[in-house]
């Protein structure tokens, strides 16, 4: 079965913030719905350069969420920077194959030769959460997983 039929990559906008929150909260229990919704709104209104994408199934359920930006500085030109936010663990690797497929399409759309996957981090008054990145064994364009165990910066 074609994985594109199981999962679809869709932009995650303001209207999707509350529906996507349970998946994000599983990985980041410290992150409140309000802080998540604020972050989603800032990406949707382009106050910050990231774009959010959700991998959804045929019923509209969210199975993975990531943020991406295209490198614009000369040193980062041609590089798609991805922050893996959350993935619902399923049996098998279909979600990861679909995720890598989506990254490959985004890299192609933006003329990027390299995809760098980092962990997603946010500031929290109690603790900053850092989660490991997704496995990268089957990606076509994923050339490096940069700083997968290091903090990448504050998103909100």
C-alpha positions in Angstrom: 0.0 0.0 0.0 1.3 3.5 -0.9 2.1 5.4 2.3 0.8 8.6 0.6 -2.7 7.0 0.9 -2.3 6.4 4.7 -0.8 9.8 5.7 -0.9 13.2 4.2 1.3 16.2 5.1 -0.8 19.3 5.7 0.0 22.8 7.0 -0.9 23.1 10.6 -2.8 26.4 11.2 -4.5 28.3 14.0 -7.7 26.3 13.7 -5.7 23.0 14.1 -3.9 24.0 17.3 -6.3 22.6 19.8 -6.8 19.3 17.8 -3.0 18.8 17.5 -2.3 19.7 21.2 -2.9 16.2 22.7 -0.1 14.8 20.4 2.3 17.6 21.4 1.3 17.4 25.1 2.3 13.7 25.1 5.9 14.7 24.3 5.9 18.0 26.1 3.6 17.8 29.2 4.9 21.1 30.5 3.6 23.0 27.5 0.2 24.5 28.1 -2.5 24.6 25.4 -2.3 28.4 25.5 1.5 28.4 24.9 1.1 25.9 22.0 -1.8 27.9 20.5 0.3 31.1 20.7 3.3 29.4 19.0 1.0 28.0 16.2 -0.5 31.5 15.8 2.9 33.1 15.5 3.9 30.6 12.8 0.6 31.0 10.9 0.9 34.8 11.0 4.6 34.6 10.0 5.8 36.4 13.1 8.5 33.7 13.3 10.0 32.0 10.2 9.0 28.4 11.0 6.1 26.7 9.2 4.2 23.9 10.9 3.2 20.6 9.1 1.1 17.8 10.5 1.0 14.2 9.2 -2.6 13.2 9.3 -4.4 10.0 8.4 -7.6 9.7 6.3 -9.8 10.5 9.3 -7.9 13.7 10.0 -6.0 12.4 13.1 -2.6 13.9 13.8 0.2 11.4 13.8 3.3 13.6 13.6 4.1 17.3 13.7 7.2 19.2 12.7 8.3 22.7 12.0 10.6 23.7 9.2 12.4 26.7 7.8 14.5 27.2 4.7 18.0 28.5 5.2 18.4 32.0 3.8 21.8 33.0 5.2 24.7 32.1 2.8 26.0 29.4 5.1 22.6 27.8 5.3 21.4 28.3 1.7 20.1 25.1 0.2 19.3 23.7 3.6 15.9 22.7 4.9 16.0 22.9 8.8 13.4 20.7 10.4 12.4 20.6 14.1 10.8 17.3 15.0 8.0 18.1 17.5 6.1 14.9 18.1 5.2 11.5 16.5 2.6 9.1 17.6 4.3 5.7 17.8 2.7 3.1 15.6 3.6 -0.4 14.7 5.9 -0.5 11.7 7.5 2.4 10.1 4.8 3.9 7.8 4.6 7.2 9.7 8.4 7.6 9.4 8.4 6.8 5.8 5.6 9.3 5.2 7.5 11.9 7.3 10.6 11.4 5.2 8.6 11.5 2.0 7.1 14.9 3.1 10.6 16.2 3.9 11.9 15.1 0.5 9.0 16.9 -1.2 9.6 20.1 0.9 13.3 20.0 0.1 12.5 19.6 -3.6 9.9 22.5 -3.5 12.4 24.8 -1.9 15.5 23.7 -3.9 17.2 22.4 -0.8 20.0 19.8 -1.2 20.2 19.0 2.5 17.7 18.4 5.3 18.9 18.9 8.9 16.6 17.5 11.6 17.0 19.0 15.0 15.0 18.5 18.2 12.3 21.0 19.1 12.9 23.0 22.3 10.9 25.6 24.1 11.5 27.7 27.2 9.5 26.9 30.3 9.8 28.4 33.7 10.1 25.0 35.3 12.2 23.0 32.7 13.1 23.0 29.1 12.1 19.8 27.3 14.4 18.3 24.7 13.3 15.1 23.0 15.3 12.8 20.7 14.9 13.2 17.0 13.2 10.6 14.8 15.1 7.7 13.2 16.5 8.7 9.8 17.4 5.4 8.2 15.2 5.6 5.1 15.2 9.3 4.1 16.2 10.2 0.6 17.4 13.7 1.2 18.2 13.6 4.9 21.9 14.0 4.9 22.5 14.9 8.5 20.7 15.0 11.8 22.3 18.0 13.4 22.5 18.3 17.2 19.8 15.7 17.7 20.6 15.6 21.5 21.3 19.2 22.0 19.1 22.2 22.6 18.5 24.1 19.4 17.1 27.4 20.8 14.0 28.8 22.3 10.8 28.7 20.2 8.6 30.4 22.7 
